[in-house]
Amino acid sequence: MSTYTETTETTATGQRGVGATHATIDPAILYFGTPVALLSTVDETGHANLAPVSSVWWLGHTAVVGISARSQSGRNLVATREVVINLPSVAEVDIVDRLALTTGRDPVSERKASVGYRHVRDKFREARVHSLSAELVAPPRVRECPVHLEGRVSAVHPLLGSVDAESADLLAVEVEIVRVHVHERIRAQGHAHRIDAARWRPLMMSFQRFFGFGDEVRPSRLATIDEEWYRG
């Protein structure tokens, strides 16, 4: 049962008033909004898999990917330790959605089959995309995506109290990004190594639904720091 609480807030003029009403809830998922990525991985035979994920974040040149340990992509990451994180823009939403409810695992688990998942061996064909060779890792890139991040797994962290990847349900996988490819249309003019945030429109997912960025809300004081400062 939801519990409602009434809060008081102090305004800019110092006046106290009743703020927004909050409800105590217990959601099944906490996907408040993250970028969508297409993970390219290969298994130990070299067969490529392509899977959409929406649990990924970056710090410096490290990406952290949250993934099911029992998925084909999760198994590939642990076994071969290489990946390409392909980032679609809002223009590639149809590509991502074609891979929904598909899995590289065969047979399909009863749990996934019960909600409509089916096995697809050739995910690139299913998504109607073209593969490009990566330069430093084995998995292929997705030509249609504006951003390709080639990476090598540097650490695998079992979640929910599991002691190793073999017994885990969920994994947090640290990926060292070793090469970045971006489409010319999103490069910042006058800068060889920067993204134009005004032209980059990532595909986002919030509670299982697709969204895109709106206009910039306001200038950020953080943007007064030169981007190169972070390179060190």
C-alpha positions as CSV (number, residue, x, y, z in Angstrom):
1,M,0.0,0.0,0.0
2,S,1.3,3.4,-0.9
3,T,2.1,5.8,2.0
4,Y,1.8,9.5,1.2
5,T,3.8,12.2,3.0
6,E,3.5,15.9,2.9
7,T,6.7,17.9,2.9
8,T,7.5,21.5,3.6
9,E,10.0,23.5,1.6
10,T,11.7,26.8,2.0
11,T,11.4,29.1,-1.1
12,A,14.0,31.5,-2.4
13,T,12.2,34.3,-0.4
14,G,12.5,32.3,2.8
15,Q,8.9,31.4,3.1
16,R,7.9,27.9,4.1
17,G,5.2,26.1,2.3
18,V,3.8,22.7,1.4
19,G,5.8,21.0,-1.2
20,A,5.1,18.1,-3.6
21,T,3.4,15.1,-2.2
22,H,5.5,12.0,-2.3
23,A,4.3,8.4,-2.3
24,T,6.2,5.4,-0.9
25,I,6.1,2.7,-3.7
26,D,7.8,-0.6,-4.5
27,P,8.5,-0.6,-8.3
28,A,9.7,-3.8,-9.9
29,I,12.4,-1.9,-11.9
30,L,14.3,1.3,-11.4
31,Y,15.0,2.4,-14.9
32,F,14.5,6.1,-14.5
33,G,16.3,6.8,-17.7
34,T,19.5,5.6,-19.3
35,P,21.0,5.5,-22.8
36,V,20.3,2.5,-25.0
37,A,23.2,0.6,-26.4
38,L,23.7,-2.3,-28.8
39,L,26.3,-4.6,-27.5
40,S,28.4,-6.5,-30.1
41,T,30.1,-9.6,-28.7
42,V,31.5,-12.9,-29.9
43,D,31.5,-16.3,-28.4
44,E,34.4,-18.7,-28.2
45,T,33.8,-19.8,-31.8
46,G,33.8,-16.3,-33.1
47,H,30.1,-16.1,-33.7
48,A,28.8,-12.6,-33.3
49,N,25.8,-11.6,-31.1
50,L,24.0,-8.2,-31.0
51,A,21.8,-7.2,-28.1
52,P,20.2,-4.1,-26.8
53,V,20.8,-3.0,-23.2
54,S,19.9,0.0,-21.2
55,S,22.1,-0.4,-18.2
56,V,25.3,1.3,-19.1
57,W,27.2,4.3,-17.7
58,W,30.7,5.9,-18.1
59,L,33.4,7.4,-15.9
60,G,36.4,8.6,-17.7
61,H,37.3,5.9,-20.3
62,T,35.6,3.1,-18.4
63,A,32.2,1.9,-19.2
64,V,30.1,-0.2,-16.7
65,V,27.6,-2.5,-18.3
66,G,24.9,-4.1,-16.2
67,I,23.8,-7.4,-17.8
68,S,22.2,-10.8,-17.1
69,A,24.9,-13.4,-16.5
70,R,22.7,-16.0,-18.3
71,S,22.2,-14.0,-21.4
72,Q,24.3,-14.7,-24.5
73,S,26.0,-11.3,-24.3
74,G,26.8,-11.8,-20.6
75,R,28.4,-15.2,-21.3
76,N,30.3,-13.8,-24.2
77,L,31.7,-10.9,-22.2
78,V,32.9,-13.3,-19.5
79,A,34.4,-15.8,-22.0
80,T,36.0,-13.6,-24.6
81,R,36.2,-10.3,-22.7
82,E,35.8,-8.0,-25.7
83,V,32.9,-5.8,-26.9
84,V,31.7,-3.0,-29.1
85,I,29.2,-0.7,-27.4
86,N,27.3,0.8,-30.3
87,L,25.2,3.8,-29.4
88,P,22.1,4.5,-31.5
89,S,20.5,7.9,-31.9
90,V,16.8,8.4,-31.9
91,A,16.9,7.8,-35.6
92,E,17.8,4.2,-35.1
93,V,15.0,3.3,-32.7
94,D,13.5,0.8,-35.2
95,I,16.8,-1.1,-35.3
96,V,16.8,-1.5,-31.6
97,D,13.1,-2.5,-31.4
98,R,13.6,-5.2,-34.0
99,L,15.9,-7.0,-31.5
100,A,13.4,-6.7,-28.7
101,L,12.2,-10.1,-27.4
102,T,15.0,-12.0,-29.2
103,T,17.9,-13.9,-27.6
104,G,21.1,-15.5,-28.8
105,R,20.6,-18.4,-26.3
106,D,19.3,-21.7,-27.6
107,P,17.2,-23.1,-26.1
108,V,15.2,-20.1,-24.8
109,S,14.7,-20.2,-21.1
110,E,11.2,-21.0,-19.9
111,R,11.0,-17.6,-18.2
112,K,11.8,-15.7,-21.4
113,A,9.7,-17.9,-23.6
114,S,6.7,-17.2,-21.4
115,V,6.8,-13.5,-22.3
116,G,7.5,-14.0,-26.0
117,Y,11.3,-14.2,-26.4
118,R,12.5,-16.3,-29.4
119,H,16.0,-17.5,-30.4
120,V,17.7,-15.6,-33.3
121,R,21.1,-16.7,-34.3
122,D,21.9,-13.9,-36.8
123,K,21.0,-10.7,-34.9
124,F,22.6,-8.4,-37.5
125,R,20.3,-9.8,-40.1
126,E,17.3,-9.6,-37.8
127,A,18.1,-5.9,-37.0
128,R,18.7,-5.2,-40.7
129,V,22.1,-3.6,-40.1
130,H,25.5,-4.0,-41.6
131,S,28.6,-5.0,-39.7
132,L,32.0,-3.2,-39.8
133,S,35.2,-4.7,-38.6
134,A,36.5,-3.2,-35.4
135,E,40.1,-2.2,-35.2
136,L,41.3,-3.5,-31.9
137,V,38.7,-6.1,-30.8
138,A,37.1,-9.1,-32.4
139,P,33.3,-8.1,-32.2
140,P,32.0,-6.2,-35.2
141,R,30.6,-2.7,-35.2
142,V,27.1,-1.6,-36.3
143,R,27.5,0.7,-39.3
144,E,24.2,2.4,-38.8
145,C,25.0,3.6,-35.2
146,P,26.6,7.0,-35.0
147,V,29.0,5.9,-32.1
148,H,31.1,2.8,-31.8
149,L,33.1,2.2,-28.6
150,E,35.6,-0.7,-28.8
151,G,36.3,-2.1,-25.4
152,R,38.0,-4.8,-23.4
153,V,36.6,-6.2,-20.2
154,S,38.8,-5.2,-17.2
155,A,36.7,-6.6,-14.4
156,V,33.5,-8.6,-13.8
157,H,31.5,-8.0,-10.6
158,P,28.8,-10.5,-9.6
159,L,25.8,-8.8,-8.1
160,L,23.2,-9.7,-5.4
161,G,25.7,-11.5,-3.2
162,S,27.0,-14.0,-5.7
163,V,30.6,-15.0,-5.3
164,D,31.5,-15.5,-9.0
165,A,30.1,-15.0,-12.5
166,E,29.1,-18.6,-12.9
167,S,26.7,-18.5,-10.1
168,A,25.5,-15.0,-10.5
169,D,22.2,-13.8,-12.0
170,L,23.4,-10.3,-12.7
171,L,26.8,-8.8,-13.5
172,A,28.4,-5.4,-13.5
173,V,31.1,-5.5,-16.2
174,E,33.8,-2.9,-16.3
175,V,35.0,-2.2,-19.9
176,E,38.1,-0.2,-20.8
177,I,37.3,1.8,-23.9
178,V,40.2,1.4,-26.3
179,R,38.9,3.1,-29.4
180,V,36.1,5.5,-30.3
181,H,34.5,6.0,-33.7
182,V,31.9,8.7,-34.3
183,H,29.9,9.8,-37.3
184,E,31.2,13.1,-38.7
185,R,27.8,14.7,-38.3
186,I,28.1,14.8,-34.5
187,R,31.7,16.0,-34.3
188,A,32.2,19.5,-32.8
189,Q,33.4,21.9,-35.4
190,G,36.9,23.1,-34.7
191,H,37.7,20.3,-32.3
192,A,39.2,17.0,-33.5
193,H,38.2,14.9,-30.6
194,R,34.9,16.3,-29.3
195,I,31.2,15.5,-29.6
196,D,28.8,18.3,-30.4
197,A,26.2,17.7,-27.6
198,A,23.7,19.9,-29.5
199,R,23.7,17.5,-32.5
200,W,24.0,14.2,-30.6
201,R,20.6,12.8,-29.9
202,P,21.0,9.5,-28.0
203,L,18.1,7.1,-27.7
204,M,17.0,6.8,-24.1
205,M,14.9,4.3,-22.3
206,S,12.8,5.0,-19.2
207,F,10.7,2.3,-17.7
208,Q,10.7,0.2,-20.9
209,R,9.8,3.1,-23.2
210,F,11.9,5.0,-25.7
211,F,12.6,8.7,-25.4
212,G,15.0,11.2,-26.8
213,F,16.6,14.4,-25.6
214,G,14.7,17.7,-25.7
215,D,16.3,21.1,-26.0
216,E,19.0,22.2,-23.6
217,V,17.3,23.3,-20.4
218,R,19.9,26.0,-19.5
219,P,23.6,26.6,-19.8
220,S,25.7,24.6,-17.2
221,R,28.4,26.1,-15.1
222,L,30.2,22.8,-15.4
223,A,30.6,23.5,-19.2
224,T,33.0,26.4,-18.3
225,I,35.6,23.8,-17.7
226,D,37.5,22.9,-20.9
227,E,36.8,19.3,-21.8
228,E,40.5,18.5,-22.1
229,W,40.8,19.0,-18.4
230,Y,39.2,15.5,-17.9
231,R,41.8,13.7,-20.1
232,G,44.3,13.5,-17.3
